[in-house]
Amino acid sequence: MKKIILLCGVFILFSSCAATFAGATTNGTSVNLEKSNFEVLNTVSGSATASYVFGFGGNKKDGLISEARATMLRSANLVGGSKAIANEIVDIKTQYIFGIVTKYTVTLTANIVEFK
């Protein structure tokens, strides 16, 4: 009987709730790209990763999309001139390693546009 109670306790200890995320991104800038008054300068990207073991972990991450966007914007060098980010794409990759570890990687890619 003690073994059954111990076994149930172990199952409860290692069971967990899981949270998933689905990202939709928006920004507050509205730009009309119908005229040819801009030039695409470069493409930038940023990534963020979180790993979970048995559903636990990743709690030091504010949000994978937010962290990936911050990394991307740091490398974009938008200071000076009339530059903006356009055509932002979010890729989410999920890896399962032996059913024990789950690893999420979010990558944001965008174009740097400069207006004339």
C-alpha positions in Angstrom: 0.0 0.0 0.0 2.9 2.4 0.8 4.4 1.7 -2.6 1.1 2.7 -4.3 0.9 5.9 -2.4 4.5 6.6 -3.1 4.0 5.9 -6.8 1.0 8.2 -6.9 3.0 10.9 -5.2 5.8 10.6 -7.8 3.2 10.8 -10.7 1.7 13.9 -9.2 5.1 15.5 -8.5 6.2 15.0 -12.2 2.9 16.0 -13.8 2.5 19.6 -14.8 0.4 22.0 -16.7 1.7 23.3 -20.0 1.2 26.6 -21.6 1.4 27.3 -25.3 1.7 30.5 -27.2 0.6 31.7 -30.6 2.0 35.0 -31.6 0.4 37.7 -33.6 2.5 40.8 -34.0 1.5 44.4 -34.7 3.2 47.7 -34.6 1.9 51.2 -34.3 3.4 52.5 -37.5 1.3 52.8 -40.7 3.3 53.2 -43.8 2.1 53.5 -47.4 4.4 51.4 -49.6 2.5 52.0 -52.9 4.9 54.7 -54.1 8.5 54.0 -54.8 9.8 56.5 -52.3 11.7 53.9 -50.3 14.7 51.6 -50.6 15.1 48.2 -48.9 18.5 48.4 -47.3 19.0 45.1 -45.5 17.4 42.1 -43.8 17.8 41.6 -40.0 16.8 38.8 -37.7 16.7 38.0 -34.0 16.1 34.8 -32.0 15.1 33.8 -28.5 15.0 30.3 -27.1 13.4 28.6 -24.0 13.8 25.0 -22.9 11.4 23.1 -20.6 12.2 19.8 -18.8 9.0 17.8 -18.0 7.2 21.1 -18.6 9.3 23.1 -16.1 11.6 25.9 -17.0 11.7 28.9 -19.2 10.4 31.2 -16.5 13.2 33.7 -16.9 11.8 34.6 -20.3 9.5 37.6 -20.6 8.2 36.5 -23.9 10.0 34.8 -26.7 8.6 37.1 -29.4 9.4 40.2 -27.4 13.0 39.0 -26.7 13.5 38.1 -30.4 12.2 41.5 -31.5 14.5 43.3 -29.1 17.5 41.3 -30.4 16.5 42.1 -34.0 16.0 45.8 -33.3 19.4 46.1 -31.6 21.1 44.7 -34.7 19.0 46.9 -37.1 20.7 50.2 -36.3 17.7 52.4 -37.0 19.1 55.5 -35.5 19.7 58.3 -38.0 17.8 58.8 -41.2 14.2 57.8 -41.9 14.5 54.1 -41.5 11.8 51.6 -40.4 11.2 47.9 -40.1 8.9 46.3 -42.6 7.7 42.8 -43.6 8.2 41.3 -40.2 7.9 37.5 -40.2 7.7 35.3 -37.0 8.9 31.7 -37.2 8.3 29.3 -34.2 10.2 26.1 -34.0 9.4 23.4 -31.4 11.8 20.5 -30.7 10.9 17.5 -28.6 13.9 15.6 -27.2 13.0 12.1 -26.0 9.7 13.5 -24.8 11.4 14.9 -21.8 12.8 18.3 -23.0 10.8 20.7 -25.1 12.7 23.5 -26.8 11.0 26.6 -28.3 12.9 28.9 -30.6 11.3 32.0 -32.0 13.0 33.9 -34.9 11.9 37.2 -36.2 13.0 38.4 -39.6 12.3 41.8 -41.2 13.5 44.2 -43.9 15.1 47.6 -43.1 13.4 50.2 -45.3 14.8 53.8 -45.7 12.5 56.5 -47.1 13.7 59.1 -49.5 
